[in-house]
Protein backbone atom coordinates (compact mmCIF):
# COMPACT_ATOMS: atom_id res chain seq x y z
CA UNK A 1 0.00 0.00 0.00
CA UNK A 2 1.21 3.49 -0.87
CA UNK A 3 0.32 5.88 1.93
CA UNK A 4 -1.95 8.78 0.91
CA UNK A 5 -2.23 7.60 -2.70
CA UNK A 6 -5.67 7.52 -4.33
CA UNK A 7 -6.58 4.63 -6.61
CA UNK A 8 -9.51 5.44 -8.90
CA UNK A 9 -11.33 2.35 -10.16
CA UNK A 10 -13.44 2.82 -13.30
CA UNK A 11 -15.58 -0.15 -14.38
CA UNK A 12 -16.48 0.34 -18.03
CA UNK A 13 -18.46 -1.35 -20.77
CA UNK A 14 -18.65 0.19 -24.26
CA UNK A 15 -17.97 3.69 -22.93
CA UNK A 16 -17.65 6.66 -25.29
CA UNK A 17 -16.22 9.08 -22.72
CA UNK A 18 -13.69 6.97 -20.84
CA UNK A 19 -10.70 8.83 -22.27
CA UNK A 20 -11.89 12.36 -21.35
CA UNK A 21 -12.84 11.08 -17.89
CA UNK A 22 -9.32 9.74 -17.32
CA UNK A 23 -7.67 12.89 -18.69
CA UNK A 24 -9.85 15.05 -16.45
CA UNK A 25 -8.85 13.05 -13.37
CA UNK A 26 -5.15 13.35 -14.20
CA UNK A 27 -5.50 17.09 -14.78
CA UNK A 28 -7.53 17.86 -11.64
CA UNK A 29 -5.66 15.67 -9.11
CA UNK A 30 -3.12 17.51 -6.95
CA UNK A 31 -1.58 14.50 -5.18
CA UNK A 32 -0.38 11.02 -6.07
CA UNK A 33 -2.97 9.09 -8.06
CA UNK A 34 -3.39 5.94 -10.12
CA UNK A 35 -6.32 5.17 -12.40
CA UNK A 36 -7.41 1.60 -12.99
CA UNK A 37 -9.84 1.27 -15.90
CA UNK A 38 -11.50 -2.11 -16.30
CA UNK A 39 -12.43 -2.80 -19.91
CA UNK A 40 -15.22 -5.26 -19.19
CA UNK A 41 -15.73 -7.26 -22.38
CA UNK A 42 -14.67 -4.48 -24.77
CA UNK A 43 -11.74 -2.55 -26.24
CA UNK A 44 -11.78 1.18 -27.02
CA UNK A 45 -10.11 2.32 -30.25
CA UNK A 46 -6.30 2.37 -29.81
CA UNK A 47 -6.10 6.15 -30.17
CA UNK A 48 -8.44 6.55 -27.17
CA UNK A 49 -6.11 4.78 -24.76
CA UNK A 50 -4.29 7.16 -22.42
CA UNK A 51 -0.51 6.64 -22.46
CA UNK A 52 0.46 7.62 -18.93
CA UNK A 53 2.29 5.58 -16.26
CA UNK A 54 -0.46 6.45 -13.77
CA UNK A 55 -3.09 4.70 -15.90
CA UNK A 56 -3.62 0.93 -15.82
CA UNK A 57 -6.01 -0.92 -18.12
CA UNK A 58 -7.44 -4.33 -17.27
CA UNK A 59 -9.21 -6.14 -20.10
CA UNK A 60 -11.53 -9.07 -19.38
CA UNK A 61 -13.52 -11.10 -21.87
CA UNK A 62 -16.30 -11.99 -21.84
CA UNK A 63 -17.87 -9.32 -19.65
CA UNK A 64 -18.07 -10.32 -15.97
CA UNK A 65 -20.26 -7.50 -14.68
CA UNK A 66 -19.77 -4.33 -12.68
CA UNK A 67 -19.26 -5.78 -9.21
CA UNK A 68 -16.54 -8.12 -10.43
CA UNK A 69 -14.95 -5.24 -12.33
CA UNK A 70 -14.83 -3.07 -9.19
CA UNK A 71 -13.42 -5.93 -7.13
CA UNK A 72 -10.70 -6.70 -9.68
CA UNK A 73 -9.66 -3.06 -9.75
CA UNK A 74 -9.51 -2.71 -5.97
CA UNK A 75 -7.57 -5.99 -5.75
CA UNK A 76 -4.57 -4.48 -7.54
CA UNK A 77 -4.98 -0.92 -6.22
CA UNK A 78 -1.87 0.38 -4.46
CA UNK A 79 -3.55 3.39 -2.84
CA UNK A 80 -4.52 3.92 0.78
CA UNK A 81 -7.77 5.35 -0.61
CA UNK A 82 -10.04 3.99 -3.35
CA UNK A 83 -12.67 5.77 -5.38
CA UNK A 84 -15.13 4.09 -7.72
CA UNK A 85 -16.20 6.26 -10.62
CA UNK A 86 -18.44 5.93 -13.66
CA UNK A 87 -16.66 6.32 -16.99
CA UNK A 88 -18.34 9.63 -17.92
CA UNK A 89 -17.53 12.18 -15.20
CA UNK A 90 -15.73 15.50 -14.68
CA UNK A 91 -14.27 16.77 -11.39
CA UNK A 92 -13.44 19.92 -9.51
CA UNK A 93 -9.80 20.93 -9.05
CA UNK A 94 -8.01 19.19 -6.18
CA UNK A 95 -10.84 16.70 -5.63
CA UNK A 96 -8.45 14.03 -4.36
CA UNK A 97 -6.86 16.15 -1.65
CA UNK A 98 -10.20 17.45 -0.38
CA UNK A 99 -11.84 14.04 -0.28
CA UNK A 100 -8.94 12.59 1.71
CA UNK A 101 -9.06 15.46 4.20
CA UNK A 102 -12.56 14.46 5.33
CA UNK A 103 -12.49 10.68 5.31
CA UNK A 104 -12.22 8.85 8.62
CA UNK A 105 -11.49 5.14 8.90
CA UNK A 106 -15.15 4.03 8.75
CA UNK A 107 -16.57 6.68 6.45
CA UNK A 108 -17.92 6.52 2.90
CA UNK A 109 -17.68 9.88 1.14
CA UNK A 110 -19.69 11.12 -1.84
CA UNK A 111 -19.03 14.48 -3.57
CA UNK A 112 -21.73 16.91 -4.64
CA UNK A 113 -23.16 15.84 -8.01
CA UNK A 114 -23.68 18.15 -10.96
CA UNK A 115 -24.87 17.34 -14.50
CA UNK A 116 -22.41 16.84 -17.35
CA UNK A 117 -22.78 17.58 -21.05
CA UNK A 118 -20.18 15.06 -22.28
CA UNK A 119 -19.93 16.44 -25.81
CA UNK A 120 -18.87 19.93 -24.72
CA UNK A 121 -17.35 18.62 -21.45
CA UNK A 122 -19.13 21.34 -19.54
CA UNK A 123 -21.59 21.46 -16.68
CA UNK A 124 -25.22 21.70 -17.79
CA UNK A 125 -26.73 24.94 -16.55
CA UNK A 126 -30.32 24.50 -15.52
CA UNK A 127 -32.81 25.44 -12.81
CA UNK A 128 -32.55 22.09 -11.01
CA UNK A 129 -30.39 22.02 -7.88
CA UNK A 130 -27.15 20.10 -7.50
CA UNK A 131 -27.64 16.66 -5.99
CA UNK A 132 -26.39 16.61 -2.41
CA UNK A 133 -29.05 14.39 -0.85
CA UNK A 134 -30.87 11.21 -1.73
CA UNK A 135 -33.07 8.95 0.38
CA UNK A 136 -34.14 5.32 0.48
CA UNK A 137 -37.81 5.04 -0.42
CA UNK A 138 -40.22 2.60 1.17
CA UNK A 139 -40.49 -0.55 -0.98
CA UNK A 140 -44.15 -0.26 -1.94
CA UNK A 141 -44.20 0.50 -5.67
CA UNK A 142 -44.65 -2.76 -7.59
CA UNK A 143 -44.30 -0.98 -10.93
CA UNK A 144 -40.65 -0.06 -10.34
CA UNK A 145 -38.35 -1.72 -12.87
CA UNK A 146 -36.88 -4.85 -11.31
CA UNK A 147 -39.64 -5.31 -8.74
CA UNK A 148 -40.80 -3.77 -5.48
CA UNK A 149 -37.72 -2.86 -3.46
CA UNK A 150 -35.75 -0.24 -1.53
CA UNK A 151 -35.05 2.47 -4.11
CA UNK A 152 -32.73 5.45 -3.96
CA UNK A 153 -34.47 8.72 -4.88
CA UNK A 154 -33.47 12.36 -5.06
CA UNK A 155 -34.34 14.26 -1.86
CA UNK A 156 -35.49 17.40 -3.65
CA UNK A 157 -36.71 19.16 -0.50
CA UNK A 158 -33.25 18.92 1.06
CA UNK A 159 -31.48 19.81 -2.18
CA UNK A 160 -33.49 23.04 -2.33
CA UNK A 161 -33.01 23.88 1.36
CA UNK A 162 -30.90 27.06 1.50
CA UNK A 163 -29.96 26.46 5.14
CA UNK A 164 -28.25 23.22 4.19
CA UNK A 165 -26.07 24.83 1.50
CA UNK A 166 -23.58 26.07 4.08
CA UNK A 167 -23.33 22.67 5.78
CA UNK A 168 -20.38 21.43 3.77
CA UNK A 169 -20.10 18.02 5.44
CA UNK A 170 -23.37 16.27 6.21
CA UNK A 171 -24.83 12.84 6.79
CA UNK A 172 -26.04 11.07 3.66
CA UNK A 173 -28.66 8.36 3.70
CA UNK A 174 -27.81 7.01 0.24
CA UNK A 175 -26.42 8.09 -3.12
CA UNK A 176 -26.63 7.32 -6.82
CA UNK A 177 -23.55 5.10 -6.97
CA UNK A 178 -21.71 6.84 -9.82
CA UNK A 179 -18.98 7.99 -7.41
CA UNK A 180 -17.94 6.94 -3.91
CA UNK A 181 -14.73 7.21 -1.92
CA UNK A 182 -13.29 5.42 1.12
CA UNK A 183 -10.15 3.89 2.54
CA UNK A 184 -9.19 0.62 0.85
CA UNK A 185 -9.02 -1.06 4.24
CA UNK A 186 -12.65 -0.11 4.90
CA UNK A 187 -13.71 -1.42 1.47
CA UNK A 188 -12.46 -4.84 2.51
CA UNK A 189 -13.95 -4.56 6.01
CA UNK A 190 -17.36 -3.92 4.44
CA UNK A 191 -16.85 -7.04 2.31
CA UNK A 192 -17.56 -5.22 -0.93
CA UNK A 193 -18.70 -5.94 -3.55
CA UNK A 194 -20.98 -8.92 -2.83
CA UNK A 195 -21.83 -10.40 -6.22
CA UNK A 196 -23.01 -13.73 -4.78
CA UNK A 197 -26.00 -12.15 -3.04
CA UNK A 198 -26.66 -8.94 -4.99
CA UNK A 199 -25.74 -10.05 -8.50
CA UNK A 200 -23.56 -8.32 -11.07
CA UNK A 201 -24.96 -4.79 -11.00
CA UNK A 202 -28.09 -3.99 -8.98
CA UNK A 203 -28.34 -2.05 -5.71
CA UNK A 204 -24.68 -1.03 -5.53
CA UNK A 205 -25.26 1.93 -3.24
CA UNK A 206 -27.83 0.14 -1.12
CA UNK A 207 -25.24 -2.53 -0.36
CA UNK A 208 -22.58 0.05 0.51
CA UNK A 209 -24.76 2.46 2.48
CA UNK A 210 -26.69 -0.11 4.49
CA UNK A 211 -23.54 -2.02 5.40
CA UNK A 212 -21.82 1.21 6.41
CA UNK A 213 -24.59 2.80 8.49
CA UNK A 214 -25.87 -0.38 10.10
CA UNK A 215 -22.44 -1.49 11.33
CA UNK A 216 -21.61 1.81 13.02
CA UNK A 217 -20.00 3.65 10.10
CA UNK A 218 -20.95 6.97 8.54
CA UNK A 219 -21.71 8.04 4.98
CA UNK A 220 -21.33 11.72 4.17
CA UNK A 221 -21.71 14.18 1.35
CA UNK A 222 -18.71 16.48 0.92
CA UNK A 223 -19.95 19.68 -0.72
CA UNK A 224 -16.44 21.12 -0.92
CA UNK A 225 -15.92 18.77 -3.86
CA UNK A 226 -18.11 18.29 -6.93
CA UNK A 227 -18.22 15.95 -9.87
CA UNK A 228 -20.41 16.24 -12.93
CA UNK A 229 -22.03 13.04 -14.16
CA UNK A 230 -23.58 12.20 -17.51
CA UNK A 231 -26.97 10.67 -16.84
CA UNK A 232 -27.37 8.32 -19.76
CA UNK A 233 -30.65 8.00 -21.59
CA UNK A 234 -29.09 6.27 -24.61
CA UNK A 235 -25.88 4.38 -25.20
CA UNK A 236 -25.86 2.66 -21.81
CA UNK A 237 -22.63 0.76 -21.09
CA UNK A 238 -23.74 -1.91 -18.64
CA UNK A 239 -27.06 -3.41 -19.69
CA UNK A 240 -29.72 -3.85 -17.02
CA UNK A 241 -30.71 -7.49 -16.99
CA UNK A 242 -34.14 -7.83 -15.40
CA UNK A 243 -33.34 -11.18 -13.77
CA UNK A 244 -30.09 -9.85 -12.29
CA UNK A 245 -31.81 -6.69 -11.07
CA UNK A 246 -34.55 -8.72 -9.42
CA UNK A 247 -31.89 -10.75 -7.61
CA UNK A 248 -30.36 -7.58 -6.16
CA UNK A 249 -33.77 -6.22 -5.22
CA UNK A 250 -34.76 -9.42 -3.47
CA UNK A 251 -31.59 -9.53 -1.38
CA UNK A 252 -31.71 -5.82 -0.54
CA UNK A 253 -35.22 -6.32 0.82
CA UNK A 254 -33.77 -8.69 3.41
CA UNK A 255 -32.54 -5.60 5.28
CA UNK A 256 -36.23 -4.96 6.02
CA UNK A 257 -36.54 -8.32 7.71
CA UNK A 258 -33.68 -8.30 10.19
CA UNK A 259 -29.93 -8.70 9.95
CA UNK A 260 -28.79 -10.18 6.64
CA UNK A 261 -25.10 -9.27 7.21
CA UNK A 262 -22.99 -10.78 9.97
CA UNK A 263 -21.26 -7.48 10.89
CA UNK A 264 -24.54 -5.61 11.26
CA UNK A 265 -25.14 -4.08 14.71
CA UNK A 266 -28.18 -1.88 13.97
CA UNK A 267 -31.43 -2.55 12.16
CA UNK A 268 -32.98 -0.51 9.37
CA UNK A 269 -35.54 0.96 11.76
CA UNK A 270 -32.68 2.89 13.38
CA UNK A 271 -31.71 4.34 9.99
CA UNK A 272 -35.27 5.39 9.16
CA UNK A 273 -35.66 7.07 12.55
CA UNK A 274 -32.35 8.90 12.06
CA UNK A 275 -33.15 10.36 8.62
CA UNK A 276 -36.97 10.39 8.61
CA UNK A 277 -37.16 10.08 4.80
CA UNK A 278 -40.31 10.59 2.71
CA UNK A 279 -42.64 7.70 1.75
CA UNK A 280 -42.20 5.61 4.92
CA UNK A 281 -45.55 4.99 6.64
CA UNK A 282 -45.93 5.52 10.37
CA UNK A 283 -45.24 2.30 12.27
CA UNK A 284 -44.20 0.67 9.00
CA UNK A 285 -42.36 -2.09 10.86
CA UNK A 286 -45.55 -3.39 12.48
CA UNK A 287 -47.01 -6.14 10.33
C-alpha positions in Angstrom: 0.0 0.0 0.0 1.2 3.5 -0.9 0.3 5.9 1.9 -2.0 8.8 0.9 -2.2 7.6 -2.7 -5.7 7.5 -4.3 -6.6 4.6 -6.6 -9.5 5.4 -8.9 -11.3 2.3 -10.2 -13.4 2.8 -13.3 -15.6 -0.1 -14.4 -16.5 0.3 -18.0 -18.5 -1.3 -20.8 -18.7 0.2 -24.3 -18.0 3.7 -22.9 -17.6 6.7 -25.3 -16.2 9.1 -22.7 -13.7 7.0 -20.8 -10.7 8.8 -22.3 -11.9 12.4 -21.4 -12.8 11.1 -17.9 -9.3 9.7 -17.3 -7.7 12.9 -18.7 -9.9 15.0 -16.5 -8.8 13.1 -13.4 -5.2 13.4 -14.2 -5.5 17.1 -14.8 -7.5 17.9 -11.6 -5.7 15.7 -9.1 -3.1 17.5 -7.0 -1.6 14.5 -5.2 -0.4 11.0 -6.1 -3.0 9.1 -8.1 -3.4 5.9 -10.1 -6.3 5.2 -12.4 -7.4 1.6 -13.0 -9.8 1.3 -15.9 -11.5 -2.1 -16.3 -12.4 -2.8 -19.9 -15.2 -5.3 -19.2 -15.7 -7.3 -22.4 -14.7 -4.5 -24.8 -11.7 -2.5 -26.2 -11.8 1.2 -27.0 -10.1 2.3 -30.2 -6.3 2.4 -29.8 -6.1 6.2 -30.2 -8.4 6.6 -27.2 -6.1 4.8 -24.8 -4.3 7.2 -22.4 -0.5 6.6 -22.5 0.5 7.6 -18.9 2.3 5.6 -16.3 -0.5 6.5 -13.8 -3.1 4.7 -15.9 -3.6 0.9 -15.8 -6.0 -0.9 -18.1 -7.4 -4.3 -17.3 -9.2 -6.1 -20.1 -11.5 -9.1 -19.4 -13.5 -11.1 -21.9 -16.3 -12.0 -21.8 -17.9 -9.3 -19.6 -18.1 -10.3 -16.0 -20.3 -7.5 -14.7 -19.8 -4.3 -12.7 -19.3 -5.8 -9.2 -16.5 -8.1 -10.4 -14.9 -5.2 -12.3 -14.8 -3.1 -9.2 -13.4 -5.9 -7.1 -10.7 -6.7 -9.7 -9.7 -3.1 -9.7 -9.5 -2.7 -6.0 -7.6 -6.0 -5.7 -4.6 -4.5 -7.5 -5.0 -0.9 -6.2 -1.9 0.4 -4.5 -3.5 3.4 -2.8 -4.5 3.9 0.8 -7.8 5.4 -0.6 -10.0 4.0 -3.3 -12.7 5.8 -5.4 -15.1 4.1 -7.7 -16.2 6.3 -10.6 -18.4 5.9 -13.7 -16.7 6.3 -17.0 -18.3 9.6 -17.9 -17.5 12.2 -15.2 -15.7 15.5 -14.7 -14.3 16.8 -11.4 -13.4 19.9 -9.5 -9.8 20.9 -9.1 -8.0 19.2 -6.2 -10.8 16.7 -5.6 -8.4 14.0 -4.4 -6.9 16.2 -1.7 -10.2 17.5 -0.4 -11.8 14.0 -0.3 -8.9 12.6 1.7 -9.1 15.5 4.2 -12.6 14.5 5.3 -12.5 10.7 5.3 -12.2 8.9 8.6 -11.5 5.1 8.9 -15.1 4.0 8.8 -16.6 6.7 6.4 -17.9 6.5 2.9 -17.7 9.9 1.1 -19.7 11.1 -1.8 -19.0 14.5 -3.6 -21.7 16.9 -4.6 -23.2 15.8 -8.0 -23.7 18.1 -11.0 -24.9 17.3 -14.5 -22.4 16.8 -17.3 -22.8 17.6 -21.0 -20.2 15.1 -22.3 -19.9 16.4 -25.8 -18.9 19.9 -24.7 -17.3 18.6 -21.4 -19.1 21.3 -19.5 -21.6 21.5 -16.7 -25.2 21.7 -17.8 -26.7 24.9 -16.5 -30.3 24.5 -15.5 -32.8 25.4 -12.8 -32.6 22.1 -11.0 -30.4 22.0 -7.9 -27.2 20.1 -7.5 -27.6 16.7 -6.0 -26.4 16.6 -2.4 -29.0 14.4 -0.8 -30.9 11.2 -1.7 -33.1 8.9 0.4 -34.1 5.3 0.5 -37.8 5.0 -0.4 -40.2 2.6 1.2 -40.5 -0.6 -1.0 -44.1 -0.3 -1.9 -44.2 0.5 -5.7 -44.6 -2.8 -7.6 -44.3 -1.0 -10.9 -40.6 -0.1 -10.3 -38.4 -1.7 -12.9 -36.9 -4.9 -11.3 -39.6 -5.3 -8.7 -40.8 -3.8 -5.5 -37.7 -2.9 -3.5 -35.7 -0.2 -1.5 -35.0 2.5 -4.1 -32.7 5.5 -4.0 -34.5 8.7 -4.9 -33.5 12.4 -5.1 -34.3 14.3 -1.9 -35.5 17.4 -3.6 -36.7 19.2 -0.5 -33.3 18.9 1.1 -31.5 19.8 -2.2 -33.5 23.0 -2.3 -33.0 23.9 1.4 -30.9 27.1 1.5 -30.0 26.5 5.1 -28.3 23.2 4.2 -26.1 24.8 1.5 -23.6 26.1 4.1 -23.3 22.7 5.8 -20.4 21.4 3.8 -20.1 18.0 5.4 -23.4 16.3 6.2 -24.8 12.8 6.8 -26.0 11.1 3.7 -28.7 8.4 3.7 -27.8 7.0 0.2 -26.4 8.1 -3.1 -26.6 7.3 -6.8 -23.5 5.1 -7.0 -21.7 6.8 -9.8 -19.0 8.0 -7.4 -17.9 6.9 -3.9 -14.7 7.2 -1.9 -13.3 5.4 1.1 -10.2 3.9 2.5 -9.2 0.6 0.9 -9.0 -1.1 4.2 -12.6 -0.1 4.9 -13.7 -1.4 1.5 -12.5 -4.8 2.5 -13.9 -4.6 6.0 -17.4 -3.9 4.4 -16.8 -7.0 2.3 -17.6 -5.2 -0.9 -18.7 -5.9 -3.6 -21.0 -8.9 -2.8 -21.8 -10.4 -6.2 -23.0 -13.7 -4.8 -26.0 -12.1 -3.0 -26.7 -8.9 -5.0 -25.7 -10.1 -8.5 -23.6 -8.3 -11.1 -25.0 -4.8 -11.0 -28.1 -4.0 -9.0 -28.3 -2.1 -5.7 -24.7 -1.0 -5.5 -25.3 1.9 -3.2 -27.8 0.1 -1.1 -25.2 -2.5 -0.4 -22.6 0.1 0.5 -24.8 2.5 2.5 -26.7 -0.1 4.5 -23.5 -2.0 5.4 -21.8 1.2 6.4 -24.6 2.8 8.5 -25.9 -0.4 10.1 -22.4 -1.5 11.3 -21.6 1.8 13.0 -20.0 3.6 10.1 -21.0 7.0 8.5 -21.7 8.0 5.0 -21.3 11.7 4.2 -21.7 14.2 1.3 -18.7 16.5 0.9 -20.0 19.7 -0.7 -16.4 21.1 -0.9 -15.9 18.8 -3.9 -18.1 18.3 -6.9 -18.2 16.0 -9.9 -20.4 16.2 -12.9 -22.0 13.0 -14.2 -23.6 12.2 -17.5 -27.0 10.7 -16.8 -27.4 8.3 -19.8 -30.6 8.0 -21.6 -29.1 6.3 -24.6 -25.9 4.4 -25.2 -25.9 2.7 -21.8 -22.6 0.8 -21.1 -23.7 -1.9 -18.6 -27.1 -3.4 -19.7 -29.7 -3.8 -17.0 -30.7 -7.5 -17.0 -34.1 -7.8 -15.4 -33.3 -11.2 -13.8 -30.1 -9.9 -12.3 -31.8 -6.7 -11.1 -34.6 -8.7 -9.4 -31.9 -10.7 -7.6 -30.4 -7.6 -6.2 -33.8 -6.2 -5.2 -34.8 -9.4 -3.5 -31.6 -9.5 -1.4 -31.7 -5.8 -0.5 -35.2 -6.3 0.8 -33.8 -8.7 3.4 -32.5 -5.6 5.3 -36.2 -5.0 6.0 -36.5 -8.3 7.7 -33.7 -8.3 10.2 -29.9 -8.7 10.0 -28.8 -10.2 6.6 -25.1 -9.3 7.2 -23.0 -10.8 10.0 -21.3 -7.5 10.9 -24.5 -5.6 11.3 -25.1 -4.1 14.7 -28.2 -1.9 14.0 -31.4 -2.5 12.2 -33.0 -0.5 9.4 -35.5 1.0 11.8 -32.7 2.9 13.4 -31.7 4.3 10.0 -35.3 5.4 9.2 -35.7 7.1 12.5 -32.4 8.9 12.1 -33.2 10.4 8.6 -37.0 10.4 8.6 -37.2 10.1 4.8 -40.3 10.6 2.7 -42.6 7.7 1.7 -42.2 5.6 4.9 -45.5 5.0 6.6 -45.9 5.5 10.4 -45.2 2.3 12.3 -44.2 0.7 9.0 -42.4 -2.1 10.9 -45.5 -3.4 12.5 -47.0 -6.1 10.3 
